[in-house]
């Protein structure tokens, strides 16, 4: 296999993020490989969302570099950055749907911004994405306030895949869902990742989601990241990692797998 095929899709090198005197990341390193589901875990205030915003080009760090498919994000021209932003999909924790637009209109927004399509094609493609995430056709004309929490998550996911991205970023995708709805969302993610050949980067605190979906995990501790397979991470000696993956909550759910 050649170097281009094995090179990371996302590389974060020496990342430093500070807010006043608070140092959130201090030389953080991270790699994401093509076709994997990479989970990002960390305690409150560890900078998970700041890291995501930095990778997406929405936040400029004090130091360090983000490379996407071998290209430095900080060196992209405005036109190149616009093209890059059309190559990924993203969902935020609360869905971030526009309340004044129905589901179909929300899903069509990226298409309208980036693709020269007529109204009929927009409707056809929008409905395709809505059905792809498991929503019924009648959900298309509902507004976000008329949807359940699980339906909002799916509608946001439909919008995130509107442009057939290669990269998908998810911020706490199962937050606020009951266990049955969360498990169904995890299965949907696994299906879409396989069928659409997606590379997925996901912030989550949900152990069930991590065990069900992630190929590798990156844990932010002490302003750095420790990355490994799930098995490798569970063998790490860091106290926070031990408590997270081997603590009482983990033992109740995965007592037979903790290896403690």
RODO-2510 file (C-alpha; in nm, 4 decimals, decimal comma):
residues 260
     n   res          X          Y          Z
     1     x     0,0000     0,0000     0,0000
     2     x     0,1428     0,3420    -0,0976
     3     x     0,1986     0,6369     0,1350
     4     x    -0,1015     0,8298     0,0032
     5     x    -0,3311     0,5413     0,0895
     6     x    -0,1977     0,5085     0,4439
     7     x    -0,1545     0,8789     0,5291
     8     x    -0,3893     1,0116     0,7978
     9     x    -0,6974     1,1967     0,6749
    10     x    -0,6653     1,4371     0,9707
    11     x    -0,3410     1,5308     1,1444
    12     x    -0,3176     1,7638     1,4440
    13     x     0,0371     1,8570     1,5408
    14     x     0,1532     2,0566     1,8434
    15     x    -0,1866     2,2179     1,8997
    16     x    -0,2002     2,4942     2,1611
    17     x    -0,5270     2,6607     2,2618
    18     x    -0,5391     2,9212     2,5376
    19     x    -0,8168     3,1418     2,6703
    20     x    -0,6578     3,4093     2,8857
    21     x    -0,4443     3,2288     3,1391
    22     x    -0,6272     2,8986     3,0895
    23     x    -0,4344     2,6526     2,8720
    24     x    -0,6769     2,4028     2,7198
    25     x    -0,4411     2,2199     2,4819
    26     x    -0,0648     2,2207     2,5173
    27     x     0,1015     2,0432     2,2246
    28     x    -0,1914     1,8107     2,1524
    29     x    -0,1356     1,5498     1,8778
    30     x    -0,4030     1,3527     1,6937
    31     x    -0,4396     1,1388     1,3807
    32     x    -0,7528     1,0054     1,2137
    33     x    -0,7290     0,7371     0,9461
    34     x    -0,9523     0,6934     0,6452
    35     x    -1,2629     0,4843     0,7019
    36     x    -1,2504     0,4697     1,0810
    37     x    -1,4827     0,5911     1,3537
    38     x    -1,2639     0,7918     1,5911
    39     x    -1,4132     0,8824     1,9280
    40     x    -1,2950     1,1826     2,1305
    41     x    -1,3398     1,1563     2,5062
    42     x    -1,2432     1,3853     2,7932
    43     x    -1,3627     1,5445     3,1135
    44     x    -1,5560     1,8703     3,1368
    45     x    -1,3345     2,1600     3,0344
    46     x    -1,0807     1,9363     2,8578
    47     x    -1,1429     2,1170     2,5287
    48     x    -1,3250     1,8564     2,3204
    49     x    -1,5469     2,1105     2,1439
    50     x    -1,2571     2,3560     2,1058
    51     x    -1,0585     2,0820     1,9341
    52     x    -1,3484     2,0111     1,6994
    53     x    -1,3908     2,3792     1,6155
    54     x    -1,0176     2,4062     1,5476
    55     x    -1,0237     2,1106     1,3077
    56     x    -1,3249     2,2588     1,1300
    57     x    -1,1458     2,5895     1,0785
    58     x    -1,3874     2,7754     1,3078
    59     x    -1,1249     2,8553     1,5719
    60     x    -0,7652     2,9687     1,5214
    61     x    -0,5206     2,8130     1,7699
    62     x    -0,2276     2,9937     1,9318
    63     x     0,0144     2,7357     1,7913
    64     x     0,0226     2,4084     1,6056
    65     x    -0,1089     2,2820     1,2762
    66     x    -0,4115     2,0987     1,1429
    67     x    -0,3618     1,9055     0,8184
    68     x    -0,6529     1,7637     0,6235
    69     x    -0,5722     1,5035     0,3607
    70     x    -0,2135     1,6301     0,3697
    71     x    -0,2964     2,0007     0,3332
    72     x    -0,2421     2,2568     0,6087
    73     x    -0,5704     2,4176     0,7089
    74     x    -0,4002     2,7456     0,8044
    75     x    -0,2502     2,7839     0,4572
    76     x    -0,5748     2,7458     0,2627
    77     x    -0,7082     3,0447     0,0710
    78     x    -1,0699     3,1542     0,1383
    79     x    -1,1801     2,9725    -0,1788
    80     x    -0,9959     2,6557    -0,0766
    81     x    -1,1417     2,6761     0,2733
    82     x    -1,4907     2,7057     0,1263
    83     x    -1,4296     2,3957    -0,0858
    84     x    -1,2990     2,2098     0,2178
    85     x    -1,6049     2,3025     0,4245
    86     x    -1,8234     2,1513     0,1534
    87     x    -1,6281     1,8247     0,1871
    88     x    -1,7331     1,7514     0,5449
    89     x    -2,0595     1,7205     0,7332
    90     x    -2,1114     1,8165     1,0961
    91     x    -2,3803     1,7842     1,3600
    92     x    -2,3790     1,9809     1,6834
    93     x    -2,5005     1,8683     2,0238
    94     x    -2,8484     2,0236     2,0111
    95     x    -2,9015     1,9593     1,6413
    96     x    -2,8673     2,3278     1,5437
    97     x    -3,1580     2,3079     1,3006
    98     x    -3,3110     2,6376     1,1893
    99     x    -3,6421     2,6591     1,3743
   100     x    -3,8118     2,8671     1,1033
   101     x    -3,7386     2,6047     0,8346
   102     x    -3,8956     2,2628     0,7978
   103     x    -3,6822     1,9491     0,7895
   104     x    -3,6579     1,9368     0,4108
   105     x    -3,5528     2,3013     0,3923
   106     x    -3,2896     2,2438     0,6613
   107     x    -3,1465     1,9475     0,4694
   108     x    -3,1447     2,1461     0,1440
   109     x    -2,9459     2,4396     0,2844
   110     x    -2,5975     2,2980     0,2067
   111     x    -2,7173     2,1956    -0,1384
   112     x    -2,8463     2,5464    -0,2131
   113     x    -2,5195     2,6998    -0,0927
   114     x    -2,2839     2,4742    -0,2860
   115     x    -2,4697     2,3107    -0,5781
   116     x    -2,6423     2,4623    -0,8860
   117     x    -2,9619     2,2544    -0,8643
   118     x    -3,3200     2,3229    -0,9700
   119     x    -3,6068     2,3004    -0,7213
   120     x    -3,7229     1,9544    -0,8323
   121     x    -3,3732     1,8065    -0,7967
   122     x    -3,3341     1,9727    -0,4574
   123     x    -3,6582     1,8133    -0,3399
   124     x    -3,5590     1,4707    -0,4738
   125     x    -3,2144     1,4752    -0,3137
   126     x    -3,3455     1,6215     0,0116
   127     x    -3,6062     1,3475     0,0449
   128     x    -3,3419     1,0859    -0,0344
   129     x    -3,1267     1,2051     0,2574
   130     x    -3,4260     1,2219     0,4910
   131     x    -3,5213     0,8625     0,4154
   132     x    -3,1574     0,7512     0,4325
   133     x    -3,1420     0,8476     0,8017
   134     x    -3,4609     0,6548     0,8775
   135     x    -3,7094     0,9414     0,8962
   136     x    -4,0571     0,8935     0,7458
   137     x    -4,1474     1,1020     0,4423
   138     x    -4,4027     1,3068     0,6362
   139     x    -4,1240     1,4368     0,8625
   140     x    -3,9958     1,6477     0,5714
   141     x    -4,2581     1,9188     0,6206
   142     x    -4,2406     1,9267     0,9977
   143     x    -4,0574     2,1991     1,1862
   144     x    -3,7909     2,1182     1,4480
   145     x    -4,0265     2,2023     1,7353
   146     x    -4,2619     1,9277     1,6126
   147     x    -3,9959     1,6565     1,6260
   148     x    -3,8854     1,4250     1,9042
   149     x    -3,5255     1,4451     2,0240
   150     x    -3,4297     1,1403     1,8228
   151     x    -3,5889     1,2804     1,5078
   152     x    -3,4008     1,6096     1,5520
   153     x    -3,0729     1,4140     1,5691
   154     x    -3,1612     1,2263     1,2502
   155     x    -3,2671     1,5425     1,0684
   156     x    -2,9373     1,7061     1,1625
   157     x    -2,7555     1,3984     1,0359
   158     x    -2,9470     1,4147     0,7056
   159     x    -2,8307     1,7746     0,6646
   160     x    -2,4727     1,6731     0,7518
   161     x    -2,4624     1,4164     0,4700
   162     x    -2,6457     1,6395     0,2194
   163     x    -2,3322     1,6915     0,0064
   164     x    -2,2096     1,3301     0,0271
   165     x    -1,9089     1,4206     0,2441
   166     x    -1,6088     1,1971     0,2982
   167     x    -1,5707     1,3273     0,6545
   168     x    -1,8414     1,3402     0,9197
   169     x    -1,8004     1,5218     1,2525
   170     x    -2,0474     1,4542     1,5346
   171     x    -2,0671     1,6455     1,8628
   172     x    -2,2371     1,4327     2,1321
   173     x    -2,4736     1,2659     1,8814
   174     x    -2,6661     1,0601     2,1402
   175     x    -2,6805     1,3243     2,4144
   176     x    -3,0294     1,3515     2,5609
   177     x    -3,1592     1,0331     2,3986
   178     x    -3,3043     0,7397     2,5888
   179     x    -3,1038     0,4157     2,5680
   180     x    -3,3232     0,2621     2,2961
   181     x    -3,3092     0,5730     2,0755
   182     x    -2,9339     0,6073     2,1368
   183     x    -2,8736     0,2444     2,0359
   184     x    -3,0824     0,2959     1,7196
   185     x    -2,8773     0,6051     1,6334
   186     x    -2,5548     0,4112     1,6849
   187     x    -2,6764     0,1401     1,4469
   188     x    -2,7707     0,4067     1,1924
   189     x    -2,4220     0,5571     1,2189
   190     x    -2,2589     0,2171     1,1655
   191     x    -2,4795     0,1606     0,8584
   192     x    -2,4068     0,5019     0,7065
   193     x    -2,0341     0,4790     0,7780
   194     x    -2,0184     0,1481     0,5948
   195     x    -2,2497     0,2321     0,3043
   196     x    -2,1144     0,5824     0,2381
   197     x    -1,7472     0,5008     0,3138
   198     x    -1,7357     0,7773     0,5748
   199     x    -1,4539     0,8710     0,8065
   200     x    -1,6206     0,9728     1,1331
   201     x    -1,4849     1,1883     1,4151
   202     x    -1,7169     1,1900     1,7137
   203     x    -1,7143     1,3653     2,0495
   204     x    -1,9042     1,1532     2,2980
   205     x    -1,9248     1,0721     2,6665
   206     x    -2,1516     0,7722     2,6043
   207     x    -1,9720     0,4471     2,6860
   208     x    -2,2313     0,2434     2,4976
   209     x    -2,1696     0,4469     2,1825
   210     x    -1,7938     0,4138     2,2217
   211     x    -1,8104     0,0345     2,2554
   212     x    -2,0609    -0,0037     1,9719
   213     x    -1,9132     0,2256     1,7083
   214     x    -1,5506     0,3334     1,7626
   215     x    -1,2464     0,1756     1,5999
   216     x    -1,0117     0,3980     1,7985
   217     x    -1,0448     0,6463     2,0819
   218     x    -0,8568     0,9647     2,1686
   219     x    -0,8753     1,0730     2,5332
   220     x    -0,7875     1,4315     2,6238
   221     x    -0,6073     1,4331     2,9578
   222     x    -0,3638     1,6891     3,1023
   223     x    -0,4069     1,9076     2,7890
   224     x    -0,2768     1,6276     2,5630
   225     x    -0,4384     1,3346     2,3811
   226     x    -0,3800     0,9636     2,4352
   227     x    -0,4991     0,7662     2,1305
   228     x    -0,5331     0,3928     2,0792
   229     x    -0,7744     0,1132     2,0023
   230     x    -1,0435     0,0664     2,2639
   231     x    -0,8542    -0,2301     2,4064
   232     x    -0,5333    -0,0276     2,4191
   233     x    -0,7011     0,2713     2,5840
   234     x    -0,8542     0,0502     2,8506
   235     x    -0,5042    -0,0656     2,9387
   236     x    -0,3768     0,2889     2,9962
   237     x    -0,2676     0,3646     3,3558
   238     x    -0,3739     0,7319     3,3669
   239     x    -0,6125     0,7796     3,6660
   240     x    -0,8833     0,9620     3,4671
   241     x    -0,8809     0,6973     3,1942
   242     x    -0,8916     0,4196     3,4543
   243     x    -1,1874     0,5813     3,6304
   244     x    -1,3750     0,6447     3,3053
   245     x    -1,3336     0,2975     3,1558
   246     x    -1,3061     0,0913     3,4752
   247     x    -1,5095     0,2927     3,7264
   248     x    -1,8366     0,1906     3,8852
   249     x    -2,0512     0,2923     3,5867
   250     x    -1,8316     0,0979     3,3434
   251     x    -1,8229    -0,2070     3,5717
   252     x    -2,2030    -0,2129     3,5912
   253     x    -2,2308    -0,2181     3,2106
   254     x    -1,9128    -0,3969     3,1053
   255     x    -1,7973    -0,5855     3,4101
   256     x    -1,6904    -0,8819     3,2026
   257     x    -1,4696    -0,6692     2,9765
   258     x    -1,2923    -0,4267     3,2057
   259     x    -0,9761    -0,6285     3,2547
   260     x    -0,9165    -0,4535     3,5884
***
